Amino acid sequence: MSETHFENGIIIRGIGGFYYVEAAGTVYECRARGVFRKEKITPLVGDQVSITVYDGDHENTIDEIAPRRNSLRRPPVANIDQLFIVVSSCEPRPNTLIIDQLTVLAVRAEIDPVIVLTKSDLADVEELLHIYKTTGFPTIVASGMSDEGLPQVRELLKGKTSAFTGNSGVGKSTLLNRLEPGLELDTAPISQKLGRGKHTTRECTLLNVAGGYVVDTPGFASLELQKNEMILKEDLAWCFPEFRPYMDQCKFYPSCSHVADKGCAVIEAVEAGTISKSRHESYKAMYEEVRDLKEWQLR
C-alpha cells in the first residue's frame, strides 16, 4: 500500500495535463483531480496549491487551489505581483499603443507595471523614458550586454512573482540570462524582413530569479489583447493612474470622456505637459475601441 504525505506549494510549470509543483524545496509532478475539470477550473502556473504526494506508483494529485489574487489569459498565469514590460529602443521599433495596452491590462488586474527599456546603445531612449516617468510606473533603462539597470531590476524581483513580456526580439531572454546566468534561456536574432524576433519561449514556466519567481512568456499581440481583455469605457481612464488626480476636477465629472470635452482637466494636464501626450493618444485609441461596448458583452 502506497504511503502518502501532503504539501503546499506553487505550480511552476504545466504541460500536457501534468503540473509541476515546487514545495519544500522539491518539484513534484502532479495531475489535477477530476473535480477541477467538472467545475471547469484549469490550474495555472503561479497557483498556490495543496497536493497529495504518493510514495508508490500512484500519480501525485493537486487537491486544492487557493483563491487567486489575479490571473491573466495570455500568458495563462495567476497571482502575479508585477508585469515587466520590456521595450527595445529599436529592432523591433517600440509601439507605445501596445505598451499602454499592457499597462492597462496590468493595472486592471491589480498588477504593478514596470517598464524596462533595452538596447539604449543602439538608439536613444530619452523620449520613451520621459513618457513613462510621468506615469509613476518604475521605468528602468537596462541592458542584457552590461550591468546597466540590473541592480534596480533585481531589487524589484526580490520576493515577488513577476511576468516578463513584450514584443519578440526586445531582449527579454537576454536580460533574464544576465540576471541569472544559470538559466541559459534561448535567444533569437531579429528577422530583418519582419523587424521582429522569433518566439523562443513556448510555455509558461516559473523560474527562480533574483530571489523571486519570474515567468518568461511569448510576446503579446495587440489584437489578441484587445479581443481577450476588453474593458468598459467607464473604467478605462482609471487604468491610467496619472489621470486620476485630475478626473474629479473635470467640469462634467464623472461623465467626462477625457477625449475632447470642454472643461476636461485631464486634457488641460496634457496641454500643460503634466500628462504625456503619447499616453493620452493611446487612451483615445483604446476609448474608440470600447466606446460602444456594453457590460453584457464582457460576460
MOZI-V348141 format. One record per helix or strand of 3 or more residues. SS is the DSSP state (h for helix, s for strand). FROM is the first residue (numbers start at 1). TO is the last residue. If there is no record, write none. Layout:
BEGIN
ss:SS from:FROM to:TO
ss:SS from:FROM to:TO
END
This chain:
BEGIN
ss:s from:4 to:15
ss:s from:18 to:23
ss:s from:26 to:32
ss:h from:34 to:38
ss:s from:48 to:54
ss:s from:60 to:65
ss:s from:82 to:88
ss:h from:96 to:108
ss:s from:112 to:118
ss:h from:126 to:133
ss:s from:138 to:141
ss:h from:150 to:157
ss:s from:161 to:165
ss:h from:172 to:179
ss:h from:181 to:183
ss:s from:205 to:209
ss:s from:212 to:216
ss:h from:222 to:228
ss:h from:233 to:239
ss:h from:241 to:247
ss:h from:265 to:272
ss:h from:277 to:290
ss:h from:295 to:298
END
